[in-house]
């Protein structure tokens, strides 16, 4: 018995030191290649916990490092080798010119395996599977689809405005961010899931979605997946098992979506089909129309080969899950930040009000009128330049050896773009790069276009970008036709921005002033 114990202990010690020396050797990866970068005191996780710190978004950490190490440097994220770039020409090369080599996103260590999992959404998918899903999804955000969604978006905006009326009547200083969260969840629930009518301030998915973005309950498992990437698939399976045994926000939302999809399929079986009755359809209906079993994706090709426009039931659930999350947080955060900036810059706000009054002359606002709101569009874009909401989407995995600038990259190396540094580069944006100046987007140079990535870039740019802009502009138009955003003693001097994935203002406190 004693011998067995000693044997087990000896094996454990041997494995520990084997892993320790392998990790130490791996940590020198960039130094051996002559590439500078910060050194971490954590020999196993390296900068994993720093990059996923909910109290200091990674975009600020990358900017700090870029100031010290220049526009190209290497870091370690657990076992992962990550090259960070802040040069817009290199970013364009990764996202556009060499897309076939960088078509896979830099995903979290706990992400599902693209080849093994039945259910995967377009954000996590890569290769031909991504191409198939993206081809099916694109029509959901076409101009015709946006026009069909417009009245639903407008109705939710009107409901939000009626709720804000109570804050004005009580002369309250209030956190407008929570209203935008309710609005965006309401809109995406109606157009993606077929929710009947509005459920603002009565939708449990708002709190569930917030919990998901906070990584509640998965930090320790995520750390293990970063330390042992070769076992990532098994850690993901452990996450699924843990979700089944305990309360888990992701599971709760997936269960609700699965139930909605199954209920819709039952309605189809009874002959109730909105797509055949020329009724307004939601994403579930559109995806069910593309449903099929046993789909096999071939190797990825950038050529325009024929794509099988089908998806599995598991994939349908995952697409709906993605759009509920993506349509909720980023849009609400952008609206909140834009509101804060307009309250801080009443001159710009007045110009925007004048534009809205000139174009939206009656209470009925049309899709075409919203598209004409040029300054409103510039305000949103400038807010996203100063506060890029989702910089994590601009990360890629190198799927075959290549050269980027003067750096030879091996297969499996990751590339992260320091979007914040590119958005503040005075050589690109001018000496007023740190100022709120929406008019800069009236004359958008090629260099600026190549340096601007609030929604990602290249073929994998956010598929819902046009819907986000439409919803944001509609919300501002509705509010500013009636009120002005006004600073008050409680208004934040500077925004407190948190979130490990999405840049999230803790609160935006303003008052409304009747026009």
C-alpha positions in Angstrom: 0.0 0.0 0.0 2.8 2.4 1.0 4.6 1.5 -2.2 1.5 2.3 -4.2 1.2 5.7 -2.5 4.8 6.5 -3.2 4.4 5.5 -6.8 1.3 7.7 -7.3 3.1 10.6 -5.6 6.2 10.1 -7.7 4.1 10.0 -10.9 2.3 13.2 -9.9 5.5 15.0 -9.1 7.0 13.8 -12.4 4.0 15.0 -14.3 4.0 18.4 -12.5 7.7 19.1 -13.3 7.3 17.9 -16.9 4.4 20.3 -17.3 6.2 23.1 -15.5 9.3 22.8 -17.7 7.2 22.5 -20.9 5.2 25.6 -19.8 8.4 27.5 -19.0 9.8 26.6 -22.5 6.5 27.6 -24.2 6.6 31.0 -22.3 9.8 31.9 -24.2 8.2 31.4 -27.6 8.2 35.0 -28.6 11.5 35.9 -27.0 13.2 33.1 -29.0 11.9 34.8 -32.2 13.2 38.2 -31.2 9.7 39.7 -30.5 9.3 41.8 -27.5 6.3 41.7 -25.1 5.3 41.8 -21.5 6.3 39.0 -19.1 3.9 37.5 -16.7 4.6 36.3 -13.2 2.0 33.6 -13.6 3.9 30.7 -15.2 0.8 28.7 -16.1 -2.0 31.1 -17.0 0.3 34.1 -18.0 -2.1 36.9 -19.0 -5.3 34.9 -19.2 -6.8 36.4 -16.1 -5.7 39.9 -17.0 -7.3 39.7 -20.5 -10.5 38.4 -19.0 -10.6 40.8 -16.1 -14.2 42.1 -15.8 -13.1 45.2 -14.1 -10.5 46.3 -16.7 -11.4 45.5 -20.3 -8.6 44.0 -22.4 -8.8 46.8 -24.9 -7.2 49.1 -22.3 -4.6 46.5 -21.3 -3.6 46.1 -24.9 -3.3 49.9 -25.3 -1.1 50.1 -22.3 1.2 47.4 -23.7 1.2 49.0 -27.2 2.5 52.3 -25.7 5.4 50.3 -24.1 6.3 47.7 -26.7 5.2 49.2 -30.0 2.7 48.2 -32.7 3.6 44.5 -32.8 4.5 42.3 -29.8 3.9 38.9 -28.4 2.0 37.7 -25.3 1.0 34.4 -23.8 -2.6 33.5 -22.9 -2.2 30.3 -20.9 -0.7 27.9 -23.4 -1.7 30.1 -26.4 0.7 32.2 -28.4 -0.8 35.5 -29.3 0.7 38.2 -31.6 -0.8 41.7 -30.9 -0.8 44.2 -33.7 -1.8 47.9 -33.7 -0.8 48.7 -37.3 -3.8 49.2 -39.5 -2.0 47.8 -42.6 -1.2 44.5 -40.8 -4.8 44.4 -39.5 -6.1 44.8 -43.0 -3.8 42.0 -44.1 -5.2 39.7 -41.4 -8.9 40.5 -41.8 -9.1 41.0 -45.5 -6.1 40.2 -47.7 -5.2 36.9 -46.1 -8.7 35.9 -45.0 -8.3 32.3 -46.2 -5.4 31.9 -43.7 -7.1 33.8 -40.9 -10.8 32.8 -41.4 -11.1 31.3 -37.9 -11.8 33.6 -34.9 -9.7 33.7 -31.8 -12.2 32.0 -29.5 -12.4 31.4 -25.8 -10.6 28.2 -24.5 -14.0 26.8 -23.5 -15.6 27.2 -27.0 -17.1 24.2 -28.7 -15.1 22.3 -31.3 -16.1 23.4 -34.8 -15.7 19.8 -36.2 -17.2 17.8 -33.3 -20.2 19.8 -32.0 -23.6 19.4 -33.6 -24.7 22.9 -32.4 -22.5 25.8 -33.1 -23.3 29.4 -34.1 -21.9 31.5 -36.9 -19.6 33.5 -34.5 -17.8 30.4 -33.3 -17.9 28.5 -36.6 -14.9 28.4 -39.0 -14.1 27.2 -42.4 -16.8 25.9 -44.7 -19.2 25.6 -41.8 -18.9 29.3 -41.1 -19.4 30.0 -44.8 -22.6 27.9 -44.9 -24.1 29.4 -41.8 -23.2 33.0 -42.9 -24.8 32.4 -46.3 -28.1 31.3 -44.7 -28.1 34.1 -42.2 -27.2 37.0 -44.5 -30.8 37.5 -45.8 -32.0 38.1 -42.3 -30.3 41.4 -42.4 -30.9 42.4 -46.0 -32.5 45.8 -46.8 -35.8 44.1 -47.4 -35.6 42.3 -44.0 -34.7 45.5 -42.2 -37.7 47.3 -43.7 -39.9 44.5 -42.5 -38.4 44.8 -39.0 -38.6 48.6 -38.9 -42.1 48.9 -37.5 -41.4 46.4 -34.7 -38.2 48.3 -33.8 -40.2 51.6 -33.8 -42.9 50.2 -31.7 -40.4 49.0 -29.0 -38.8 52.5 -29.1 -42.2 54.1 -28.5 -42.8 51.9 -25.6 -39.4 52.7 -24.1 -40.2 56.5 -24.6 -43.5 56.1 -22.8 -41.7 54.5 -19.8 -39.1 57.3 -19.8 -41.9 59.9 -19.7 -42.4 58.8 -16.0 -38.8 59.7 -15.2 -39.3 63.1 -16.7 -42.6 63.7 -14.9 -40.9 62.8 -11.6 -38.0 65.1 -12.5 -35.7 62.2 -11.8 -32.0 61.8 -12.5 -31.9 58.2 -13.7 -29.7 55.5 -15.3 -30.8 55.5 -18.9 -28.6 52.4 -19.6 -31.2 50.1 -18.1 -33.9 51.4 -20.5 -31.6 50.7 -23.4 -31.0 47.1 -22.1 -34.8 46.6 -21.9 -35.3 48.0 -25.4 -32.6 45.9 -27.1 -33.7 42.7 -25.5 -37.3 43.5 -26.5 -36.4 44.2 -30.1 -34.3 41.1 -30.6 -36.8 38.9 -28.7 -39.5 40.1 -31.1 -37.6 39.8 -34.4 -35.6 36.7 -33.6 -37.9 34.7 -31.4 -41.3 35.8 -32.4 -42.2 37.3 -29.0 -45.7 38.8 -29.2 -45.8 42.4 -28.2 -43.5 44.2 -25.8 -42.1 42.8 -22.5 -39.9 45.8 -21.4 -39.1 45.5 -17.7 -40.9 42.2 -17.6 -38.4 40.0 -19.6 -36.3 37.6 -17.5 -33.8 37.2 -20.3 -32.3 40.6 -19.5 -30.8 39.4 -16.2 -29.9 36.0 -17.7 -28.0 37.7 -20.5 -26.2 40.0 -18.0 -25.1 36.9 -16.0 -23.7 35.2 -19.2 -21.5 38.2 -20.0 -20.1 38.2 -16.4 -18.8 34.6 -16.9 -20.6 33.5 -13.7 -19.6 30.0 -12.6 -17.0 29.2 -15.3 -13.9 31.1 -14.4 -12.1 28.2 -12.8 -13.0 25.8 -15.7 -11.9 28.5 -18.2 -8.5 28.7 -16.5 -8.0 25.0 -16.7 -8.9 25.0 -20.4 -6.2 27.7 -21.0 -3.6 25.7 -19.1 -4.4 22.4 -20.9 -5.7 23.4 -24.4 -5.3 19.8 -25.7 -8.1 18.8 -23.4 -10.3 21.8 -24.3 -13.0 19.6 -25.8 -13.4 17.6 -22.5 -13.5 20.8 -20.5 -16.3 22.0 -22.7 -18.2 18.7 -22.1 -17.6 19.2 -18.4 -19.2 22.7 -18.7 -22.3 21.1 -20.4 -22.5 18.5 -17.6 -22.1 21.2 -14.9 -24.9 23.2 -16.6 -27.2 20.3 -16.4 -26.6 19.7 -12.7 -26.7 23.3 -11.5 -28.2 26.6 -12.3 -26.4 28.0 -15.2 -27.5 31.1 -17.2 -26.4 29.8 -20.6 -28.3 26.6 -20.1 -31.4 28.5 -19.0 -31.4 30.6 -22.1 -30.7 27.6 -24.4 -33.5 25.6 -22.9 -35.9 28.5 -23.5 -34.8 28.8 -27.1 -35.0 25.0 -27.7 -38.6 25.0 -26.3 -39.5 27.9 -28.7 -38.0 26.1 -31.7 -39.8 22.9 -30.9 -43.1 24.7 -30.4 -42.7 26.4 -33.8 -42.0 23.1 -35.4 -45.3 21.7 -33.9 -47.1 24.7 -35.3 -45.6 23.9 -38.7 -46.9 20.3 -38.4 -50.4 21.7 -37.8 -50.1 23.9 -41.0 -49.5 27.2 -39.2 -46.6 28.7 -41.2 -46.0 32.4 -41.3 -43.6 32.1 -44.3 -46.4 30.6 -46.4 -49.1 33.0 -45.1 -47.1 36.1 -46.1 -46.9 37.2 -42.4 -44.0 38.9 -40.7 -41.6 36.1 -40.0 -38.9 35.9 -37.3 -35.5 34.2 -37.4 -36.8 30.9 -36.1 -39.1 30.6 -39.1 -36.3 31.5 -41.5 -33.9 29.0 -40.0 -36.5 26.2 -39.9 -37.0 26.7 -43.6 -33.3 25.8 -44.0 -33.5 22.8 -41.6 -31.8 19.5 -42.5 -30.1 16.6 -40.9 -26.6 15.1 -41.3 -24.9 18.0 -43.0 -21.3 17.5 -44.0 -19.1 20.5 -44.6 -16.2 20.2 -47.0 -12.8 21.9 -46.6 -12.9 25.7 -46.7 -12.5 27.4 -50.0 -12.5 31.1 -50.7 -13.8 30.5 -54.2 -17.5 31.0 -54.9 -18.5 27.3 -54.7 -22.1 26.2 -54.2 -23.1 26.3 -50.6 -25.7 24.0 -49.2 -28.2 26.4 -47.5 -29.2 24.0 -44.7 -28.7 23.9 -40.9 -29.4 21.4 -38.2 -31.9 21.8 -35.3 -29.0 22.3 -32.9 -27.6 25.0 -35.2 -30.9 26.8 -35.3 -31.0 27.0 -31.5 -27.4 28.3 -31.5 -28.0 31.0 -34.0 -31.0 32.3 -32.0 -28.9 32.2 -28.8 -26.1 34.2 -30.5 -28.5 36.9 -31.8 -30.3 37.2 -28.4 -26.9 38.0 -26.8 -25.3 40.0 -29.6 -28.4 42.1 -30.2 -28.8 42.8 -26.5 -25.6 44.1 -24.9 -23.6 45.8 -27.6 -26.5 47.9 -28.9 -27.6 49.0 -25.5 -24.0 49.9 -24.5 -23.5 52.0 -27.6 -26.8 53.9 -27.0 -25.8 54.5 -23.4 -22.4 55.8 -24.3 -23.8 58.0 -27.1 -26.3 59.5 -24.7 -23.5 60.4 -22.2 -21.5 62.0 -25.0 -24.4 64.0 -26.3 -25.2 65.2 -22.7 -21.6 66.3 -22.4 -21.6 68.0 -25.8 -24.9 70.0 -26.0 -23.8 71.8 -29.1 -23.5 68.5 -31.0 -26.8 67.3 -29.5 -28.6 70.5 -30.8 -27.2 69.9 -34.3 -28.5 66.4 -34.1 -32.0 67.6 -32.9 -32.0 70.1 -35.8 -31.2 67.3 -38.3 -34.0 65.1 -36.8 -36.5 67.9 -37.0 -35.5 68.7 -40.6 -35.9 65.1 -41.8 -38.5 63.5 -39.5 -41.1 66.2 -39.9 -44.1 64.2 -38.5 -44.6 61.8 -35.7 -44.4 58.9 -38.2 -40.7 58.1 -38.9 -39.9 56.0 -41.9 -37.0 53.6 -42.7 -35.9 56.0 -45.5 -35.8 59.0 -43.1 -33.7 57.1 -40.5 -31.2 56.3 -43.3 -31.0 60.1 -44.1 -29.9 60.9 -40.5 -26.3 61.5 -41.5 -25.1 63.3 -38.3 -26.9 60.6 -36.2 -25.0 58.0 -38.0 -21.7 59.9 -37.4 -22.5 60.3 -33.7 -22.9 56.5 -33.4 -19.7 55.8 -35.3 -17.7 58.4 -33.2 -19.0 56.9 -30.0 -17.8 53.5 -31.2 -14.5 54.9 -32.2 -13.9 56.4 -28.8 -15.4 53.4 -26.9 -15.1 50.3 -29.2 -17.6 48.0 -27.6 -16.5 44.6 -28.7 -12.8 44.6 -29.6 -12.6 40.9 -28.8 -14.2 40.1 -32.2 -11.1 41.4 -34.0 -9.0 38.3 -33.1 -8.1 35.6 -35.5 -6.4 32.2 -35.5 -3.7 31.4 -38.1 -4.8 28.1 -39.8 -1.7 27.6 -41.9 1.9 29.0 -41.7 2.3 32.5 -43.1 4.2 35.7 -42.8 2.7 38.8 -41.3 5.0 41.9 -41.7 8.4 40.5 -40.7 7.0 37.9 -38.4 6.8 34.2 -39.4 3.6 32.7 -38.0 3.1 29.0 -37.3 -0.3 27.3 -37.6 -2.2 27.7 -34.4 -0.8 31.1 -33.4 -3.4 33.8 -32.6 -3.5 37.4 -33.7 -5.2 40.1 -31.7 -5.8 43.6 -33.0 -5.3 46.5 -30.6 -8.4 48.3 -31.8 -8.3 51.0 -29.2 -4.8 52.2 -30.2 -5.8 52.2 -33.9 -8.9 54.2 -33.1 -6.8 56.8 -31.2 -3.9 57.0 -33.6 -3.2 60.7 -34.3 -1.4 59.8 -37.5 -4.7 58.5 -38.9 -7.4 60.5 -37.1 -5.5 63.8 -36.6 -4.5 65.8 -33.5 -8.1 65.8 -32.2 -8.2 61.9 -32.1 -9.1 61.9 -28.4 -12.0 64.4 -28.8 -15.6 63.7 -29.6 -15.9 65.0 -33.2 -18.6 63.2 -35.2 -18.1 65.3 -38.3 -14.8 63.4 -39.0 -17.0 60.6 -40.5 -18.3 63.0 -43.2 -14.9 62.6 -44.8 -13.9 59.1 -44.1 -10.4 58.4 -45.6 -9.1 55.1 -46.7 -6.6 55.0 -43.8 -9.4 55.7 -41.4 -11.6 52.9 -42.9 -8.7 50.5 -42.5 -8.2 51.6 -38.8 -11.8 51.4 -37.7 -13.1 48.1 -36.4 -16.0 48.5 -34.0 -17.9 45.6 -35.7 -14.8 43.6 -36.7 -13.7 43.6 -40.3 -13.4 41.8 -43.6 -15.8 38.9 -44.6 -16.4 38.2 -40.9 -17.7 41.7 -40.0 -20.7 41.6 -37.7 -23.7 40.3 -39.7 -26.1 42.4 -37.6 -24.3 45.7 -38.0 -27.0 47.4 -40.1 -29.7 46.3 -37.7 -27.7 47.7 -34.8 -27.3 51.1 -36.5 -31.0 51.2 -37.5 -32.1 50.4 -34.0 -29.7 52.9 -32.4 -30.7 55.8 -34.8 -34.4 55.0 -34.3 -34.1 55.1 -30.5 -32.2 58.5 -30.6 -34.6 60.0 -33.1 -37.7 59.0 -31.0 -36.2 60.4 -27.8 -34.7 63.6 -29.2 -37.9 64.5 -31.0 -39.4 65.0 -27.5 -36.5 65.5 -25.0 -33.0 66.7 -24.6 -30.4 64.8 -22.6 -29.2 67.0 -19.8 -26.3 66.6 -17.3 -27.1 66.7 -13.6 -25.0 66.5 -10.5 -25.2 62.7 -10.6 -24.0 62.5 -14.2 -20.7 60.5 -14.4 -17.6 62.7 -14.9 -16.0 59.8 -16.6 -17.6 56.5 -17.6 -16.7 53.5 -15.5 -16.3 50.8 -18.1 -16.2 47.1 -17.1 -16.7 43.8 -18.8 -14.3 41.1 -20.0 -15.9 40.6 -23.4 -18.0 43.7 -24.1 -17.1 47.3 -23.0 -20.0 48.0 -20.6 -20.7 51.4 -18.8 -21.7 50.7 -15.3 -24.3 53.5 -15.5 -25.2 56.6 -17.5 -27.1 59.0 -15.3 -28.9 61.9 -16.9 -32.1 63.9 -16.8 -34.6 64.6 -19.5 -35.6 68.1 -20.5 -38.8 68.7 -22.5 -38.1 70.4 -25.8 
